[in-house]
C-alpha cells in the first residue's frame, strides 16, 4: 500500500508539474520518427533473450528490440487479454495514468546508445502533451494495454534489422498485425468454436478496419494472399510480405462459412472511446 501511495504521488507530481518547456528532449526530430505496430514477443536464439517485434508498415520490416523477461511477460499477457486478479506493475501504471485524468498518447523509442535503448512516454493531460523519460520496454508494455501509438527512430529500426529472432512455441505465440490478434488454435478451442480441421490461426481480437470488414474473434484465418498460414509467425510473415502492395486479402472461416476480405496493411487507428476500454 505504501509503494502504491508513493507511485501515485510521483505520477501526480509528474503530470501536474511537467510542461512542454521542461519535457524530455528527443534524440531526433519528431518528424523523423516512424510509426510501428507492436506485433509479438520472440526470442533471440543465440542468447535466449526475449525481444519485442515491431512491424514497420512502410516497407514491411519486422524489427526486434531487446526487452527483459518481465516486460515480455507483461506484453504477452496484454496481447492474450489476460486480466490478473491483482494489477501487475504495468496494469497499475496504466490505471494510475487514467485515474489522474491523463491518457497515454504515444510511446517513443528514439535512440540506441551504447547498447541501451532510450525512449519516452507522451501523456495527454487536459489537451497538453507531457513527455516523460521511460525505458522503451516499459513503454511498449503500456502501449499493449492502452492502444498508444508507437514511434521509432530510423536508426533504431536499422540497428534491429541484423538481430536474429525466432518465435516461441507455436502454442505460445501470439501475433498482432493490421489490428488482428491471432494465436494457434488448440484442440479445445477448435472443439469449443466448431472450427474446421484445417490449418490456420484463430482470431482472438480485432479492431478498426478489420472489425469493420466483419472479421471477429473466433474466426479461423486460413490464407493471406492465397498462401496458407499454419501458425501465428507465418501470419505475421505474410502480412509483412503484403506491405509492398498496401493491401492484403484474408480468407477465413467463421460460423460455418468461408469468407474473404481485403484490408490495408497500414497501422489501424484506435478511437478514443475504445482506447479507454482496452
N, C-alpha and C positions, 0 to 999 in steps of 0.2 A: 504493500500500500504506500509506504514511504517513497519507494522508487517511482511508482506511478505518479505521486504528487509532484516529485521533482521534475519528471519528464513533462508533465502538464504545465508546470510553471515555466520551464525552459521554452517550450513551444509558444506559450502565451507571450513571453518576452520577445522571442524572435519575430513573431507575427506582428506584435504591437509596435516594435521599435524600429525594425529594419525599414529602410527606404531605398528607392532606386539609387540614391546618391552613394549609399554605403554598401550596396549589394555586391556580392562576389563577382569579380570581373571574369569574363570568359577568356580562354586562351586563344580563341579565334573569333572572327566577326560572326555575329549571329546569322547573317545571311549565308554564310558558308556551311552551316550545319545541314546535315542530310537527314530527312525523315527515315525512320526504320520501324519495323514491326517485330515485337518480341515473339519469336517463333517456337523455341523449345529449349530444353536443357539437355546437354550432351556431355561427353567425356573426351578429354584429350588423351589418346590411347597410350602414349609413352609414359606419362606421369600419373595418369588416372585422375587428374584434376578436373573438376566439373567446369563446364563453360556454358554460358547462355548464348543461344544462337539468335542473331538479328537478321531479319530479311530486309535487304535494301531493294525497294521495288523498281528503281530506275533501270538497273541492269541485271537484277536477279541474284546479286551476290548473297550468299549465306555466310555471315561473318561471326566467328566465335569470339567471345570476350571471357577471360578467366574470372571466375567468381568462387566464393567459398562454399563449403558443403551446406552450411545453414541457409545461405541465400538461395542456393539451388533447391533445397527442400522447400523453402518458402514459395518460390516461383512455381514449382510443380504443384504444390497444394492449391495455389490460386488458380492455376490452369485447370486443375481437376475439379474445381468448385467445392473443395473440402472446407467446411466450416469447423474449426476446432471448438471443443467445448468451452475453452477459455482462450481469449485472444493471445496469439503469439506476438512477438515484438513488432513485426510489420503490420499486423492487423491493428495493434494498439496505436501505432503511429498514424495509420490511416484514419482510425476513429477519432483520434485527438485533433487532427487537422480539420476534419469535418465538424466536430463539436465546437471548435473555435471559430467557425464561420468562414473557413477558407476552403479552397479546392486546389488539388494538385493538378496544374495545367500541363507541365512539361517536365520530363526527365532528360537531362543533357549529359552526354559523355563527350567532353571537349578536348581531352588530352591524354596521351600515354607518355609519361615522363619517368625515365629511369626504371622502366618496367612496371610502373604503377599507373593504373587508370585513375583519372580525376573527373569529377562530374559535379552537377548542381541540380537542385530542385527549383522549379519556378512555381510559387504559390500565388493564387489569385485571392486577394482579400479586399472586399468592397471595391472591386474594379481596379485595384492597384496590384502590380506584379512585384513579388518579393522573391529574390534569388538567394538561395542558401547553399553553401558548400555541402557536398554529400559524396559518399562512396558510390560509384555507379552501381555496384551490386545491390546496395540497399535501395537506391532509386528505382532500379528495374523491378525489384520485388514489390515496391509500392505501385509501380505502373501496372503490374499484373493484377493488382487489386482494384485500382481506381480508374483504369482506362486512360491514364495520362498519355499524352503524345511523347514519343521518344525521338530525340535529335542527337546525331552523332557527327563528330568532326571527321572530315575525309581522311585525315592521317590515321585515325583510329581504325577506320574501316580497312584502309590499305594494310595496316600492320597485322590485322587479323586474317588476311587472305592466305597467309602461309601456315596458319595454325591447323594441324590435322584434327579431326574430331570423328567420333562415332556415336551412334545413338545408344540409349540404354537398351535393355532387353525389350523385345517387341511388345510384351505385355505391360511394360512400364512407360514406354514412350508416350508423350502427349505433345501434339503439334498444333500451333495456331498459324494459319496463313489466310490472307484476304478475309479476315474476320470469321474464319471457320475453324473450330477446335475439334480435333479428332483423336481417337485412341483406337487401339486394336480391339476388336470385339472378342470377348471371352465366350466360351460355350454357354455360360449362364446368361450373358447379355443377349446372345443370339436366340436362346430359347425364350427369354422374357419378352423380347421385342418381335419375335417371329421372323427374324432375319433369314434370308435365303442362304443356302450353303454355297456361297461364292466368295472369292477373295475380295477384300475391301476393308475400309476403315469406318468405324461408327462415329457419327457426329454427336458431340456432347454439348455443343453450343454454337450459336451463330449470331451475327449482328449486322446492322446496316444493310448493304445491298444484297448480301447472301440471304438474310432473313426476309427481306422484301421480295426476293425472287422465289420464295416458297421452300427454301431449304430449312429443315427443322431438326432439332435434336432427336436422335433415334433413327435417322436415315443412315443407310449404308452407301458410302461413296465407293463406286466400283472402278470408275475410269476418270482420268483427267486428260483431255485432248486425245481421246482414243487409246490411251495407254493405261493398262491395269495398274492399280495401286494396291499392293499387298500388305503394306504396313505404314505407320504414320510418317516415317522418314521418306518413304517413296512418294507419299502425297506432297511433302514439302519440296522434294526434288522436282516433281512435275510442275508445281506452281512456279518454282524458280525458273524452270526452262521456258515457261509460257510468257515470261515477262517481256520478251522482245516484241511480241505481238500486242501486248497491252490488254489482251482479253484471253479468257480460258473457258473451255467447255467442260462441264462437270456432269457426269452421268451417275445417277444414284437410284437406289430403291427405297421407297417409303410407303408404308401401309399398303403393301401388295401391288404397287405399281412402279415401273421403271420410268424415270423422267430425266430430262436433260435441260440444263440451264447454262447461260453464258454470263460470265462475270468479269468485271475489271480486275486487274492484278494490282491496282493501287491499294494503299492502306486505307481501310474504311474509317470514316469519321464515327464518333460516338456522340449522340446528342446529350446535352447536359443532364436531362432527367434520367436517362439510362445510366449515365456515369455514376450518379448517386446511388443507384441500385446495385451496382457491381460489387 
